[in-house]
Amino acid sequence: MYSKITILTFPPEISQKALVCQLTKKYDLLFNILSARISNKKEGYMVLEISSASKTGFNKGIKFLKDQGVSISSPEHQIYKDEEICTHCGACTAVCPTEALYIKRPEMEVIFDKEKCSVCELCVVTCPTRAMGLFSSKTQEVLV
């Protein structure tokens, strides 16, 4: 199974079209909406995890979206957790929309599952000890 987190940006003139559902119907792709802001007649975005049985099927679905006028990009950074400074307070778990951050019980330890992370950055701004941060995939540097 091929899977990738993808950022879709919809121009205002196509924001009301049901394009994403066509990924399943026409291209047999599965998608999980990790984050979205879509309004009628306004630019919008969606962060999707798109899965396919093959990379070829994935590429066909992406080509369809591009042909419709959707801009496609990949997250340029990743979230990381600094285990040394994390106090396991759980503040990040309260804001994580994908449950990539959760509390392991009975240990009461905050666990970070990178595979579920949508890179929304809510944990970065919420963490009181700054144990959650951004890492650039391009430059391999810590950003925050």
C-alpha positions as CSV (number, residue, x, y, z in Angstrom):
1,M,0.0,0.0,0.0
2,Y,1.4,3.4,-1.0
3,S,0.4,6.3,1.2
4,K,1.4,10.0,1.3
5,I,0.4,13.2,3.1
6,T,-0.6,15.7,0.4
7,I,-1.7,19.4,0.7
8,L,-4.3,20.5,-1.8
9,T,-5.0,24.2,-2.5
10,F,-8.3,25.0,-4.3
11,P,-8.7,28.3,-6.1
12,P,-12.0,30.1,-5.5
13,E,-13.6,29.1,-8.8
14,I,-13.4,25.3,-8.1
15,S,-13.8,25.3,-4.3
16,Q,-17.4,24.2,-4.5
17,K,-16.7,21.2,-6.8
18,A,-16.7,17.7,-5.3
19,L,-13.3,16.8,-6.7
20,V,-11.8,14.8,-3.8
21,C,-14.6,12.2,-3.7
22,Q,-13.6,11.4,-7.3
23,L,-10.3,10.0,-6.1
24,T,-12.2,7.1,-4.6
25,K,-14.8,6.7,-7.4
26,K,-12.6,7.0,-10.4
27,Y,-9.1,6.1,-9.2
28,D,-9.8,3.6,-6.3
29,L,-7.8,5.8,-3.9
30,L,-8.6,6.1,-0.2
31,F,-8.2,9.4,1.6
32,N,-8.3,10.6,5.2
33,I,-8.9,14.3,5.7
34,L,-6.4,15.4,8.3
35,S,-7.2,19.1,8.1
36,A,-9.3,21.3,5.9
37,R,-10.6,24.9,5.3
38,I,-13.0,25.1,2.4
39,S,-15.5,27.8,1.8
40,N,-17.7,28.4,-1.2
41,K,-16.2,30.9,-3.7
42,K,-13.0,31.3,-1.5
43,E,-9.6,29.7,-1.8
44,G,-9.4,26.6,0.4
45,Y,-7.0,23.9,1.4
46,M,-7.1,20.3,2.5
47,V,-4.4,18.1,4.0
48,L,-5.1,14.5,3.0
49,E,-3.4,11.2,3.6
50,I,-4.0,9.5,0.2
51,S,-3.5,5.8,0.0
52,S,-3.4,3.6,-3.1
53,A,-2.5,0.0,-3.9
54,S,0.2,1.3,-6.2
55,K,2.2,4.5,-6.8
56,T,0.9,4.5,-10.4
57,G,-2.7,4.7,-9.1
58,F,-1.8,7.5,-6.7
59,N,-0.1,9.5,-9.6
60,K,-3.2,9.2,-11.8
61,G,-5.4,10.6,-9.0
62,I,-2.9,13.5,-8.4
63,K,-2.8,14.2,-12.2
64,F,-6.7,14.4,-12.2
65,L,-6.6,17.0,-9.4
66,K,-4.0,19.1,-11.1
67,D,-5.9,18.9,-14.4
68,Q,-8.9,20.4,-12.5
69,G,-6.8,23.3,-11.2
70,V,-5.9,22.1,-7.7
71,S,-2.4,22.9,-6.6
72,I,-0.6,20.0,-5.0
73,S,2.3,20.1,-2.5
74,S,3.9,18.1,0.2
75,P,4.6,19.2,3.8
76,E,8.0,20.8,3.9
77,H,8.6,20.1,7.5
78,Q,7.8,17.5,10.1
79,I,6.9,17.6,13.7
80,Y,9.3,16.1,16.2
81,K,9.1,15.4,20.0
82,D,12.1,16.1,22.2
83,E,11.9,13.3,24.7
84,E,14.4,14.9,27.0
85,I,12.4,18.0,27.8
86,C,8.8,16.6,27.5
87,T,7.2,16.6,31.0
88,H,4.2,14.4,29.7
89,C,1.7,17.1,30.8
90,G,-0.7,16.1,28.0
91,A,-1.4,19.6,26.7
92,C,-0.6,18.6,23.2
93,T,-2.9,15.6,23.3
94,A,-5.9,17.9,23.8
95,V,-5.3,19.8,20.6
96,C,-4.1,17.0,18.3
97,P,-6.8,16.5,15.6
98,T,-5.5,13.1,14.4
99,E,-4.6,11.6,17.8
100,A,-1.0,11.3,16.7
101,L,-0.3,12.5,20.3
102,Y,-1.9,10.4,23.0
103,I,-1.4,9.4,26.6
104,K,-0.3,5.8,27.2
105,R,-2.0,4.5,30.3
106,P,-1.4,3.5,33.1
107,E,2.1,5.0,32.6
108,M,0.7,8.5,31.8
109,E,3.3,8.9,29.1
110,V,2.7,11.1,26.1
111,I,3.3,9.1,22.9
112,F,3.9,10.6,19.5
113,D,2.9,8.5,16.4
114,K,4.5,10.3,13.4
115,E,2.5,8.1,11.0
116,K,-0.8,9.8,12.2
117,C,0.6,13.4,12.2
118,S,-1.0,15.9,9.8
119,V,1.7,18.6,10.5
120,C,-1.0,21.0,11.7
121,E,1.5,22.5,14.2
122,L,-1.1,22.9,17.0
123,C,1.1,20.9,19.3
124,V,4.0,23.2,18.7
125,V,2.2,26.3,19.9
126,T,0.5,24.5,22.8
127,C,3.5,22.7,24.4
128,P,4.5,24.7,27.5
129,T,8.1,23.2,27.5
130,R,8.6,23.4,23.7
131,A,9.2,19.7,23.5
132,M,7.2,19.7,20.3
133,G,8.9,21.4,17.3
134,L,9.4,21.7,13.6
135,F,12.1,20.0,11.6
136,S,12.8,21.0,7.9
137,S,12.6,18.0,5.6
138,K,14.6,20.0,3.0
139,T,17.5,21.5,5.1
140,Q,17.4,18.8,7.9
141,E,17.4,21.7,10.5
142,V,15.3,22.3,13.5
143,L,13.0,25.3,12.8
144,V,11.2,25.8,16.1
